[in-house]
């Protein structure tokens, strides 16, 4: 029917899902069994990562984001063996790029460490030739940025690979830095590296780095004596450079003008830096220091003063202003030097010496302080000199101020006396001691200790002086032998002055065994203190036998006299006489002449006594022969022997007269010279006087002998020697009376007899007056019983 609803059509059946599902299941099954054939292998993944890394590194410096993205593609774990070299090379290179772009030192250090680890694992022979050189260069850069790594190994790697590296200029820059820093510092190699850096650097390079290199290169040229090269390099530093670098270049150019005395050109450079915006305070202060000097040289004292006066003393430039004002005052003859030193003291008053050194050039400061010191010393103002030296200490190098202080205190001490002088000598010694502590050489250290010992000795501190010399001789094994001999000699002198002869002898013995200019002097002193005459003589022989051109004149002179004295002690009369006579002929004005005349007198007196003994023996022999002649009644018995004996007596008498006369003359010369001899031996002086009187007695010159005895009595009043002089006077008077009797001179007999009685009485009175302490019984004449016996023997008969 038309009104019946139409029948609903049933939807078609969708059976396609089943095949699709089945296809999916089949695909999963297929992937399960053959999926490894469709996934990329580890080798393929490393290949893809390597391609990405190489692509990111093709342009240097690379894009950091691309490098990091490429590194993220790198599979974990070790690359296959056949890919290891390439992968390590590319990964290491990537970390080099990241290290260079790192924003923090920590990140950079981590990247450099990773770069080094990977690049050290590269076998360069397995890389393509261009990559080989880049690998070596980048590894060298990693080594350079590894603290503590072998610098020499880094230098070799850079030198062999930098021309094939990414940026040769950077390699030369690193080489320059290596050659700048210890322990590989080498100014010539640093200079060459900087020249190559500037040769290869890009014109688009950073202006600061470029011009810093130029200024440094100019400095190296200057140090190596290549002034013209330095000036050409400095001229290339232009105004486009950072202000402080441009200022540094101008300051160096000014120095060259200063060296050439072109003060006008130098002043222009200093003015430019002074007025330059951006120059450092130190650079402007340095300009003020030099500008004032330049204006003075150019005859512009007003401008020089203005430079100083316009500066701010309480500002950063204050020390430089004060320093320059001190220099102006030193150069002004009318200005008080005390004011100049006050300015120097104020300039260096701060405890921050390093900050002051930045605004006051050290070399200039030393020069000006030394000038102030020298002018104060020359003017005799030692206090001011000490102050100048104290300021100098702020800029001194290696303790140089100690030398100035030592000289100033020593000069000061030489102008005063007493405790104050000793105190300044002590301060001088302490300064020398301080110099010795900072001196790095054994020679310098020892020389300062010797000088300190000398000043301690002048300060009256003998123990400290000996301690200095003791340290020198025992704790400085590298001290030169000749100078050690000098020190031992000085020790011997100190001990000898103190009266310690044994220690002095040992010190001189040490000195005598060491070569040097004082060896002969030490031998003479050693010989003089050696008790064995034979040993002493052997010590002196090399001194007296030395050729004239190699002699120590003073030591030779002393040795000649001393040998004569030693021969005298050995009773070698002939040799003693020859040596003493030769010494007096060669050195008539020697300080030892008085002692030598006295000793030669002893030799001649002994020879005269030998002749007298021979006369006595010959006379006895004659008497014996005559006795036999009488007994035998043979007048001809031994007539020839009698004639020989008589001739012998005649010769001996002549010898006696000659030698006794010569001895008398020598004793008289000794008496004349002893008062002018500084260290005359009192015992020798006494003996010379008595022996001169004794010679006069034996020569029959009774009047002279008596007069000498009278003088001796007066000189030695209240001493045993007064008694001896009275005794000898009595003897002379008795024999003079006998001679007068033989000559039948009645008046002379009476006179000499009276004087003999008076001499005896004077001895008797003196025995009661001489202090008991004089009779210490050390010798016969120092015994009271001797004089009692003498009085008994000479009494009235």
ZALO-36957 format. One record per residue (C-alpha): residue in one letter; x, y, z. Coordinates in steps of 0.2 Angstrom, whole numbers, padded with zeros to 4 digits, always signed. Layout:
<recs>
AXYZ...
</recs>
This chain:
<recs>
X+0000+0000+0000X+0004+0017-0004X+0003+0021+0015X+0014+0007+0020X+0031+0012+0026X+0045+0008+0015X+0056-0006+0021X+0072-0001+0030X+0087-0006+0021X+0100-0016+0031X+0118-0008+0031X+0131-0016+0020X+0143-0028+0030X+0161-0020+0032X+0172-0035+0031X+0188-0025+0026X+0194-0022+0044X+0198-0041+0045X+0210-0041+0031X+0218-0025+0038X+0220-0032+0055X+0227-0048+0048X+0239-0037+0038X+0244-0028+0054X+0247-0044+0063X+0257-0051+0049X+0268-0035+0049X+0271-0036+0068X+0276-0054+0065X+0287-0049+0051X+0295-0035+0062X+0298-0047+0076X+0307-0059+0065X+0316-0047+0053X+0316-0030+0062X+0335-0029+0064X+0336-0028+0046X+0326-0012+0045X+0334-0003+0062X+0351+0007+0059X+0366-0002+0066X+0378+0006+0080X+0391+0009+0066X+0378+0018+0055X+0372+0028+0070X+0391+0033+0074X+0392+0037+0055X+0377+0048+0056X+0384+0057+0071X+0401+0059+0064X+0394+0067+0048X+0384+0079+0059X+0399+0083+0069X+0410+0086+0054X+0396+0097+0046X+0395+0107+0062X+0414+0109+0062X+0417+0114+0044X+0417+0132+0048X+0429+0138+0062X+0425+0144+0074X+0409+0134+0073X+0391+0137+0078X+0390+0131+0096X+0372+0126+0095X+0375+0115+0080X+0390+0107+0089X+0379+0103+0104X+0365+0096+0093X+0378+0085+0084X+0385+0079+0101X+0368+0074+0107X+0366+0063+0092X+0382+0053+0097X+0377+0036+0103X+0382+0030+0121X+0397+0019+0123X+0413+0016+0114X+0413+0018+0095X+0417+0003+0084X+0436+0000+0082X+0436+0005+0064X+0427+0022+0069X+0436+0026+0085X+0449+0037+0078X+0438+0048+0068X+0425+0049+0082X+0437+0054+0095X+0445+0067+0083X+0428+0074+0080X+0421+0074+0098X+0438+0081+0104X+0437+0095+0091X+0419+0098+0097X+0424+0100+0115X+0438+0112+0109X+0425+0123+0101X+0414+0122+0117X+0429+0126+0128X+0432+0142+0118X+0414+0147+0119X+0412+0143+0137X+0404+0157+0148X+0413+0151+0164X+0430+0145+0169X+0423+0129+0176X+0413+0125+0160X+0429+0129+0150X+0440+0118+0161X+0428+0103+0160X+0427+0105+0141X+0446+0106+0139X+0448+0090+0149X+0436+0081+0138X+0444+0088+0123X+0461+0082+0129X+0454+0065+0134X+0447+0062+0116X+0461+0069+0106X+0474+0059+0116X+0465+0044+0111X+0466+0048+0092X+0478+0038+0081X+0483+0052+0069X+0490+0041+0056X+0473+0034+0053X+0466+0051+0049X+0466+0060+0032X+0481+0072+0031X+0472+0088+0034X+0464+0081+0049X+0480+0075+0056X+0487+0092+0058X+0471+0099+0065X+0471+0085+0078X+0488+0088+0083X+0485+0107+0084X+0469+0105+0094X+0477+0093+0106X+0491+0105+0109X+0478+0118+0113X+0470+0106+0125X+0487+0103+0133X+0490+0122+0134X+0474+0124+0144X+0478+0110+0156X+0486+0116+0172X+0502+0108+0176X+0504+0100+0159X+0522+0098+0152X+0526+0115+0144X+0540+0109+0133X+0529+0095+0126X+0516+0108+0122X+0528+0119+0113X+0534+0105+0102X+0516+0100+0098X+0511+0118+0094X+0527+0122+0084X+0524+0106+0073X+0506+0109+0069X+0501+0127+0070X+0502+0131+0052X+0490+0117+0048X+0478+0121+0062X+0462+0131+0063X+0471+0148+0067X+0490+0150+0066X+0489+0167+0075X+0481+0159+0090X+0495+0146+0090X+0508+0159+0090X+0499+0169+0104X+0499+0153+0115X+0518+0150+0111X+0521+0168+0116X+0512+0166+0132X+0522+0150+0136X+0538+0159+0133X+0533+0173+0144X+0530+0163+0160X+0542+0153+0170X+0549+0140+0169X+0549+0141+0150X+0552+0160+0150X+0563+0165+0135X+0562+0183+0129X+0569+0180+0112X+0557+0166+0108X+0543+0176+0115X+0548+0190+0103X+0548+0179+0088X+0531+0171+0093X+0523+0188+0095X+0530+0194+0078X+0522+0178+0070X+0506+0181+0079X+0505+0199+0072X+0510+0192+0055X+0496+0179+0054X+0482+0188+0064X+0466+0194+0055X+0464+0212+0052X+0447+0210+0061X+0455+0204+0077X+0451+0212+0093X+0460+0229+0094X+0464+0226+0112X+0473+0209+0109X+0481+0216+0094X+0489+0232+0102X+0493+0223+0118X+0504+0211+0108X+0512+0226+0099X+0516+0235+0116X+0523+0219+0123X+0533+0215+0107X+0540+0233+0108X+0545+0230+0127X+0554+0214+0121X+0563+0222+0107X+0569+0235+0120X+0575+0222+0132X+0585+0213+0118X+0593+0229+0113X+0583+0231+0097X+0578+0249+0100X+0574+0253+0082X+0562+0238+0080X+0554+0243+0096X+0550+0260+0090X+0543+0254+0073X+0531+0242+0082X+0525+0256+0094X+0521+0268+0080X+0508+0255+0074X+0499+0257+0090X+0486+0270+0086X+0472+0279+0094X+0460+0265+0089X+0468+0255+0103X+0460+0255+0120X+0466+0271+0129X+0477+0263+0143X+0486+0253+0129X+0488+0268+0118X+0495+0277+0133X+0507+0263+0137X+0514+0264+0119X+0516+0283+0120X+0525+0281+0137X+0537+0269+0129X+0540+0281+0114X+0543+0295+0127X+0557+0284+0135X+0566+0283+0118X+0565+0301+0116X+0572+0303+0134X+0586+0292+0130X+0591+0302+0115X+0590+0318+0125X+0575+0324+0114X+0566+0331+0129X+0554+0341+0118X+0547+0326+0109X+0547+0316+0125X+0537+0330+0134X+0524+0330+0120X+0521+0311+0123X+0519+0313+0141X+0508+0328+0139X+0497+0318+0128X+0495+0304+0141X+0493+0316+0155X+0478+0324+0146X+0471+0307+0139X+0454+0302+0144X+0455+0283+0149X+0473+0283+0154X+0476+0275+0171X+0480+0285+0186X+0497+0276+0187X+0501+0281+0169X+0496+0300+0172X+0506+0299+0188X+0521+0293+0178X+0519+0307+0166X+0520+0320+0180X+0536+0312+0187X+0544+0313+0170X+0536+0330+0164X+0543+0340+0178X+0561+0333+0174X+0558+0337+0155X+0552+0355+0159X+0568+0357+0169X+0579+0351+0155X+0570+0362+0143X+0573+0377+0154X+0555+0379+0159X+0556+0378+0178X+0539+0387+0180X+0530+0373+0171X+0540+0360+0181X+0534+0368+0197X+0516+0369+0190X+0516+0351+0186X+0520+0347+0204X+0509+0360+0212X+0494+0356+0202X+0494+0338+0207X+0483+0332+0221X+0495+0326+0235X+0480+0317+0244X+0474+0309+0228X+0481+0294+0219X+0494+0304+0211X+0500+0311+0228X+0516+0300+0230X+0521+0304+0212X+0519+0323+0216X+0529+0322+0232X+0542+0312+0223X+0544+0324+0209X+0544+0339+0222X+0559+0330+0231X+0568+0329+0214X+0566+0347+0211X+0572+0352+0228X+0587+0340+0226X+0591+0349+0209X+0589+0366+0217X+0606+0371+0225X+0597+0384+0236X+0583+0372+0242X+0586+0363+0259X+0590+0344+0256X+0580+0340+0272X+0564+0346+0264X+0568+0334+0249X+0570+0320+0261X+0554+0324+0270X+0545+0324+0253X+0552+0307+0249X+0547+0300+0267X+0529+0307+0264X+0529+0299+0246X+0533+0282+0253X+0524+0283+0269X+0510+0271+0265X+0512+0253+0270X+0505+0249+0252X+0522+0250+0244X+0516+0240+0228X+0503+0254+0225X+0516+0267+0226X+0528+0258+0215X+0514+0259+0202X+0514+0278+0201X+0532+0281+0205X+0544+0271+0193X+0555+0260+0204X+0571+0264+0194X+0568+0283+0196X+0564+0281+0214X+0580+0272+0217X+0590+0285+0208X+0582+0300+0217X+0584+0292+0234X+0602+0287+0231X+0605+0305+0225X+0597+0312+0242X+0608+0300+0251X+0624+0304+0243X+0621+0323+0245X+0617+0321+0263X+0633+0310+0266X+0644+0323+0256X+0637+0337+0267X+0641+0327+0282X+0623+0326+0288X+0624+0308+0293X+0607+0308+0301X+0599+0314+0285X+0609+0301+0275X+0601+0287+0287X+0584+0294+0283X+0587+0294+0265X+0593+0276+0266X+0578+0271+0276X+0567+0278+0262X+0577+0269+0249X+0573+0253+0258X+0555+0255+0251X+0561+0253+0233X+0577+0244+0235X+0581+0227+0227X+0589+0213+0236X+0593+0222+0252X+0603+0236+0243X+0597+0248+0257X+0608+0239+0270X+0623+0244+0261X+0618+0262+0262X+0614+0261+0280X+0630+0252+0284X+0640+0266+0275X+0630+0280+0283X+0632+0273+0301X+0650+0270+0299X+0653+0287+0292X+0643+0294+0307X+0653+0284+0319X+0670+0290+0312X+0665+0308+0317X+0661+0305+0335X+0668+0296+0350X+0663+0286+0365X+0647+0276+0367X+0638+0285+0353X+0651+0280+0340X+0651+0262+0346X+0632+0262+0344X+0633+0268+0326X+0647+0255+0322X+0635+0242+0329X+0621+0248+0318X+0633+0248+0303X+0638+0230+0308X+0619+0225+0309X+0616+0232+0292X+0631+0222+0285X+0624+0206+0293X+0607+0209+0285X+0615+0211+0268X+0624+0195+0271X+0607+0186+0274X+0599+0192+0258X+0615+0189+0247X+0612+0173+0237X+0631+0170+0234X+0643+0162+0246X+0656+0175+0241X+0644+0190+0244X+0637+0183+0260X+0655+0180+0267X+0661+0197+0262X+0647+0205+0271X+0650+0195+0287X+0668+0200+0287X+0663+0218+0285X+0651+0216+0299X+0664+0208+0310X+0675+0223+0307X+0662+0235+0313X+0657+0224+0328X+0675+0225+0333X+0675+0244+0332X+0659+0244+0342X+0669+0235+0356X+0660+0219+0354X+0674+0207+0351X+0663+0191+0354X+0651+0196+0341X+0665+0200+0329X+0673+0182+0332X+0655+0175+0330X+0653+0183+0313X+0670+0176+0307X+0667+0159+0315X+0651+0157+0305X+0660+0163+0289X+0674+0150+0291X+0664+0135+0297X+0647+0137+0288X+0651+0144+0271X+0660+0129+0263X+0659+0138+0246X+0668+0154+0251X+0683+0156+0241X+0699+0150+0249X+0709+0166+0247X+0695+0176+0256X+0693+0163+0269X+0711+0165+0273X+0708+0184+0275X+0694+0180+0288X+0706+0168+0297X+0719+0182+0298X+0707+0194+0305X+0702+0181+0318X+0720+0179+0322X+0722+0198+0324X+0707+0199+0336X+0713+0185+0347X+0731+0192+0347X+0724+0209+0353X+0714+0201+0366X+0730+0192+0372X+0724+0174+0368X+0740+0169+0359X+0736+0151+0357X+0719+0154+0348X+0728+0168+0338X+0741+0155+0333X+0728+0142+0327X+0719+0156+0317X+0735+0161+0309X+0740+0143+0305X+0723+0141+0296X+0726+0157+0286X+0744+0152+0282X+0738+0136+0273X+0726+0146+0261X+0732+0155+0246X+0728+0174+0244X+0736+0191+0247X+0736+0189+0266X+0745+0172+0266X+0762+0179+0269X+0756+0190+0283X+0748+0175+0291X+0763+0165+0290X+0773+0179+0298X+0761+0180+0313X+0760+0161+0314X+0779+0160+0315X+0780+0174+0328X+0768+0164+0339X+0776+0147+0336X+0787+0142+0351X+0799+0130+0341X+0812+0141+0333X+0816+0128+0319X+0797+0127+0314X+0795+0145+0314X+0811+0147+0303X+0804+0134+0291X+0787+0144+0290X+0796+0160+0286X+0808+0154+0272X+0794+0154+0258X+0791+0172+0263X+0809+0178+0262X+0813+0168+0246X+0798+0174+0236X+0803+0184+0221X+0801+0203+0222X+0787+0204+0210X+0776+0192+0220X+0780+0199+0238X+0769+0206+0251X+0781+0220+0255X+0775+0223+0273X+0775+0204+0276X+0793+0202+0268X+0800+0216+0279X+0793+0208+0295X+0799+0191+0290X+0817+0197+0287X+0818+0205+0304X+0809+0190+0313X+0821+0177+0305X+0835+0187+0312X+0827+0186+0329X+0824+0168+0328X+0842+0165+0323X+0847+0175+0338X+0836+0163+0349X+0844+0148+0341X+0861+0156+0346X+0866+0155+0328X+0876+0171+0330X+0883+0172+0312X+0867+0170+0303X+0857+0181+0315X+0870+0195+0313X+0869+0193+0294X+0850+0193+0293X+0848+0208+0306X+0861+0218+0297X+0853+0215+0280X+0836+0219+0287X+0842+0236+0294X+0851+0240+0278X+0836+0237+0267X+0823+0244+0279X+0832+0257+0290X+0816+0266+0294X+0805+0250+0298X+0795+0251+0314X+0805+0235+0319X+0822+0244+0317X+0823+0249+0336X+0821+0230+0341X+0833+0225+0327X+0846+0237+0333X+0844+0230+0350X+0845+0212+0344X+0860+0215+0333X+0869+0223+0348X+0866+0207+0357X+0874+0197+0343X+0889+0209+0342X+0891+0209+0361X+0891+0190+0362X+0904+0190+0348X+0915+0202+0358X+0913+0191+0373X+0919+0176+0363X+0934+0186+0358X+0937+0191+0376X+0936+0172+0381X+0948+0168+0367X+0960+0182+0374X+0959+0174+0391X+0962+0157+0385X+0977+0162+0374X+0985+0171+0389X+0983+0156+0400X+0991+0146+0387X+1006+0158+0386X+1008+0158+0405X+1008+0139+0404X+1022+0139+0390X+1032+0152+0400X+1031+0142+0416X+1038+0126+0407X+1052+0137+0399X+1057+0143+0416X+1055+0125+0423X+1066+0118+0409X+1077+0133+0407X+1073+0132+0389X+1069+0149+0382X+1067+0142+0365X+1053+0130+0371X+1038+0132+0360X+1043+0149+0354X+1033+0148+0338X+1018+0143+0348X+1020+0159+0359X+1021+0170+0343X+1005+0162+0337X+0996+0165+0353X+1002+0183+0354X+0996+0186+0336X+0980+0177+0341X+0978+0189+0356X+0981+0204+0345X+0968+0198+0332X+0955+0194+0346X+0958+0211+0354X+0955+0220+0338X+0939+0209+0336X+0934+0213+0354X+0936+0231+0352X+0927+0232+0335X+0912+0221+0340X+0910+0229+0357X+0911+0246+0349X+0898+0240+0336X+0887+0233+0350X+0888+0249+0359X+0883+0259+0344X+0868+0247+0341X+0862+0248+0359X+0863+0267+0358X+0853+0267+0341X+0840+0256+0350X+0839+0268+0364X+0836+0283+0352X+0822+0274+0342X+0813+0265+0356X+0804+0281+0362X+0796+0283+0344X+0791+0265+0342X+0773+0262+0346X+0773+0245+0353X+0791+0245+0360X+0794+0230+0372X+0797+0238+0390X+0809+0223+0393X+0819+0227+0377X+0820+0245+0381X+0826+0241+0399X+0840+0229+0392X+0846+0241+0379X+0849+0254+0392X+0858+0243+0404X+0868+0235+0389X+0873+0251+0382X+0881+0256+0399X+0889+0239+0400X+0897+0241+0383X+0903+0258+0389X+0911+0250+0404X+0920+0237+0394X+0926+0250+0381X+0933+0260+0396X+0922+0275+0392X+0918+0276+0411X+0911+0294+0411X+0898+0289+0398X+0894+0273+0407X+0892+0282+0423X+0880+0295+0416X+0869+0281+0408X+0868+0272+0425X+0863+0288+0433X+0849+0290+0420X+0844+0272+0423X+0843+0275+0442X+0831+0289+0439X+0820+0281+0426X+0818+0265+0437X+0816+0273+0454X+0808+0262+0467X+0811+0247+0456X+0824+0233+0457X+0831+0241+0441X+0836+0256+0452X+0847+0244+0462X+0855+0236+0447X+0859+0253+0440X+0867+0258+0456X+0877+0242+0457X+0883+0245+0439X+0888+0263+0443X+0898+0257+0458X+0907+0245+0447X+0911+0258+0434X+0917+0270+0447X+0929+0257+0455X+0937+0252+0438X+0938+0270+0433X+0948+0274+0449X+0959+0259+0445X+0962+0266+0428X+0966+0283+0436X+0979+0275+0447X+0987+0267+0433X+0987+0284+0424X+0993+0292+0440X+0979+0305+0439X+0977+0309+0458X+0961+0320+0455X+0952+0307+0445X+0956+0294+0458X+0948+0304+0472X+0933+0309+0461X+0929+0291+0456X+0932+0284+0473X+0920+0297+0480X+0907+0293+0467X+0909+0274+0471X+0905+0277+0489X+0890+0288+0485X+0884+0275+0473X+0885+0261+0486X+0876+0272+0499X+0862+0276+0486X+0860+0257+0483X+0859+0254+0502X+0846+0268+0504X+0836+0262+0489X+0835+0244+0496X+0826+0250+0511X+0814+0261+0500X+0810+0249+0486X+0793+0240+0489X+0794+0223+0496X+0783+0217+0480X+0798+0220+0469X+0808+0207+0478X+0797+0192+0471X+0813+0181+0469X+0810+0177+0451X+0828+0180+0448X+0844+0183+0459X+0843+0202+0458X+0825+0201+0464X+0830+0193+0480X+0833+0204+0495X+0847+0192+0501X+0856+0196+0485X+0857+0214+0489X+0862+0211+0507X+0876+0200+0501X+0882+0213+0488X+0882+0227+0502X+0893+0215+0513X+0905+0212+0498X+0907+0230+0494X+0909+0236+0512X+0924+0245+0519X+0940+0233+0519
</recs>
